[in-house]
């Protein structure tokens, strides 16, 4: 597959444009990560818990600060990719950069208990993420919060969820469903209908993906997977009439992957989910952080609706922050290589980590 075709598929199947949605080889000379200095002042405990409603076992790592009883706690929630993510949440194409390892390390060095969990179908968790619904994934978060409430190290009145990207759909849903969620933090999150984010694609790809997603959103839930794939393929093929000769070959080559990815139960439920429904009912403290250079989920496109939805909810405690020079994954270079070569070392944005830490400590 040539690079242009792969890029088309990556944009379209990521949908929220959040991740590369085809398997990506590691970047040559991928940067090494930098985490906190010195021995970690916390214990890392392997745990499991059950989402009883779906008979799914979730596995993860709980980091518990030493000497900090009755601590606030957060559950971390990943975005959506071609494959389910493990608990450490490596950046696609640069797996050494483990976003949730970095967040857990920073927060637990500052007295906050952190639970990071394998997606369904990854690591030690059972089930299959792509065969689940948005609502079922929100149920996994509710179960994770309930687990945290049982831990003696945790202040049960100060448990929150931090979600990245696609988790902008599931985290508010879980926070509305569970009385045990005290606050919500989102990072580069999705708060709009997918088609709004597709508007940023090249014209031909935008035409076929918008038509295909619209068909998905309008399809009967009773359609079998083969029937749904056929409907999506027909919509894609019809929309090819709007694709220029210059784009035609690359867009056509992307059809099979896009249709296959979008015909899953997870994408079908996403297409039927109103991003504003949970947010209009969410009155709990809310911190939303976006990078100003996010090319996958534009900050203005997604934060504008968030502010409107929370306003409709009458939420009196929400903060929206756009951080200059940060992209979707929020890692920054700490050590340059030779001129013209990639960054040698990176760390998860200290500015974002400080903002999260200080905000939690005030709540």
N, C-alpha and C positions, 0 to 999 in steps of 0.2 A: 504494500500500500504506500503510495507516495505521500510526502509530507502534507501537501495541500488537502488531499482527501482526508487524511487523519485529522487535520485541524478542523475540517468541516464536521466530521463525526464528533470530535471532542466538544465543540461548541454546542452542537445540537442535542446530543444524547445527554450531556450534562444538564441541559435544559435550563436550569437556573444558572447555567454557565459557570457552575461552581467548581467543577473538577474536570480533568481530562478523562473522558469516558471511554477511551480505549486503553488497553494495557500499554503502559509507557516504559521503555527501558530506562534504567537509571541514567541520570545526566552524567556525561563524562566530566570528571573532576568535580563531582558533586560536593558542595561545601560540607564541612563537618559542623556539628552543632556545638553551641556553648550553653551550658546550664549553670546553675548556681555554684559559687566557689566553696570549696571545703566540704567536709563530710556532711551528709544530710542530717539535719536535726529532727528527723522524723522516722517512724517505722513504716515499711511498705508491706502490707498484708494481702495475701491472695484470698479472694472471697468468691462466693457464689450466692445467688438468690434466685427466687422463682417469680416469674409472671404467671401466677396460678390460672388466671383467666384463659391464657393461651397455651398453658402447659409448656412454657419455654424456660429453660435455665439460662441465666446470664452469669458470665464470669468476668471478674475484673480485679483491679488493684486498688486498695484503700491506703492512702498515705495519711498517717496520724502524727501530728506534731507531738514531740515529747514535752512533758511538763505543761501542757495546755489543756486542762480539763474543761468540759462544757464549752467546746469550741464550735464556732459556726462551721457549716459544711456545704459543699457543692457537689453536684453530680454533673459530669461532662457528657455532652451529646454531639456526635459526629455529623458531618454532612453526608452527601450521597455521591457515590462513585460507581465505576464499572463493576467493582467488587466490593463486598462489605469491608469495613475498616476494623482493624483490631483496636485495642484499648489505647495504644500509644499514638494513633492517628498520624501516620507519616505523610508528608507532603507528596502527592503523586509525582513520580519522576525523580524525587530526591528523598528516598525513604529514610535517610539518616536524620532528617529534620522531623522530629517527632513532636508534634504540636501539643498533644495532651500530656506527654512526659514533661515538657517545658512548663506548662501551666500548673500541673500538679506540684512540681518541684518548687516553683516560685511561691505559690500560695501556701503550701505546707511549711515552707521556711518562715512564713509570716503568721503562723498560728491557725491555719484554716485546714480542716479535714477535706480531702478530695477523693472522690470515687470516679475512676475512669473504667469503662466497661467495653468489652468486645461487642461489636454489632452482632445481631443474629447471623449465624452462619460463619462467623470469624472466630479464631482463637478457641476459647473454651465455651463459647455460647452456642446453644442449639438453635434450631429454626433456620429460616431463610429470609433475609431482609427483602429481597426483590419480590418474594411471594407474599409479603405482609402488606397491610394497609397502613396509611398514615396514622389512623386511629390506634392500630395495634402497636405501632412503634411508640406512640405517646403513652400507651399502657406500660411499656417497658420502663419508661421514665418514672411513671407513678410507682411502679414496683421498686425501682431503685431508691426513690425518696423514702418509701416505707421501710426499706432495709436500713437506710441511714438513721431513721428515727429509732431503731432498736439498739443502736450502738451507744455504749455508755460514755464514749468520749465526746459525743455530739450534743450540742444544745438543740433540742428538738424544735424549738421555736425559731431557729435561724438556719433553716435548710433551704438552699436555692438550687437552680439549674443554670448551667452555662451551655449554650448551644451555638454551634457554628454553621453558617450557610443554610442548607436545607432544614436544619433544626429550627429555623425561624417558623416553620409550620408546626412542628411537634411539641416544642417546649411550651409555647403559650397554651396549647391544648392541654398539656399535662398540668400546667399551673392552675388552669380553671377547674380541672377535674379533681385535683387533690387539695384538700384544706391544709395539708402538711407542707406545701411549697410556700415559703415566705417571700421569695424574691426571684426575679428572672434577669439573666444577663445574656445578651446575644452578641455574636461576633460575625460581621459580614453576612448578615442573615437575609433570607428571602422573605419578603412581606407582600409580594404582589402576585397576580396571576402570571403564569409562565410566559404568556404571549407578550406581556409588557417587556420582559427581558429579552425576548427574541427580536424585538425591534432594533437591537443594536447589531444584528448579524448583517453580512453582505446581502444585497437585494435578492438574489436568487435563492439563497439558503433560507433567508427570512420568509420568502413566499411559500416554500414547500413545508417548512417546519410549522409555520403558523396554520396552514391549511390542515396539516396532519394532526396537530394538537387540538385544533377545533373539532375535528372529527372524533378524536379520542374523548373530549369533554362531552360530546353530544351522543356518544354511543350508549346503547342499553347495557346495564350491568349484567344482563342475562346472556350476552354474546359469549360464545366459547372463545378461547385464545386463538384458534385458527381463523374463526370468523372475524375477530377483531383485527388480527394481522392483515387479513384480506382487505378490510375496510380502510385501514391505515395505508396500505400499499396503493390502493386505488386513489385515495386522496393525494398522496405524494405524487403519483404519476400524473394526475390531472393538473396539479400545480406546476409541473415541469414546463407547461406552456408559457409560464411567466419567467423562465430562467433564460438568461442570455446565452449565446453560443459560447462565450468565453468561460462561463461558469458551469455549463451543462455537464461536462464529463465528470468533474469533481463532485458535483451535487448528486448526480445519478449514482455514482459509486458509493455514496454514503447511505443510500436508501435502505439496504438490507439491515445494516446495523441500527439505524434510527428506528425502523419499524419494530425490530426484535426487542430493542430496549424499551420502547414505549408501550408495547403490548403486555407488559407485566402488570400484575395486580397492584404493585406499589405505584407505578406511574398512572394507572387508571384511577386509583383512589386520590392521587394528587390532583389530577385534572378535575375531579369532582369536589375538591376541598376549597372552600372560600377562605383565603388567608386572613380575612378580617373578622371571621366569625368569633374565634376565641379571643382575639385582641379587643373586640368591642365589649367583652365581658370581663376583661382583666384589669383589676384595680390594685394589684400588688405592685410594690416597688419594681422598677424596670430600668435597666441600663442597657442601651444599645450602642455598640461601637462599630464603626465602619472605617475602612481605609479610603482615603481620598483618591488613590490610584487603583481602586478595585475595578478591573476590566471585566470581571465575571458577573458581579452583581453591583451595578452602579449605585452609589450611595444615595443620590437624589431620588432615583427611581423607586428605591425601596424604603428609605427613611421617611419620605413624605407621606405615604400611606400609613406607616406606623404611627406617626404623630397624629394623623387624623383619626385613626381607629382608637388610640388610647384617649384622645380627647372626647370621643363619643362615649367611651366607657366612664368618663369622669375620673380618670386616673390622675391623682394629684401628686404623684411621686415618680416621675420618669425623667431620665436624662438621656440625651442623644449626643454622641460625640463622633465627629469625623476627624481622623488623625491624618495629618499631611504625610505624603511620601510612603504610605503603606498600601500594599496590594491585598488581594483576597486572603492570602495565607499569613500575612502580618509578621513575617520574618525579616530581619534587617541585617545588613552586612557589618561584621565587626572586624574583619581582617581581609584586606584586599590582596589578591594575587598579583602576578606581574601584569603590566598594562595589557589590555585586550583579552585577558583571561577571566573566567568566572570568579566570584567571591570565594575565598578559601574557607572562611568561617562565618557562621551566622547565628543569631539568637532570636528567639521570639521577642517581639517588640517590648523593651523594658517600659516604655511609656504606657502601653496597653496593660501590662501586668501591674504597674503601679496604680493605674486608674481602677482596675478591678479590685485590687487589694484594699485601697483606701475606701472605695465605695462600700464594699462588704463590711469593713470594720465600722462604718457609720450606720449600718443597718443591722 
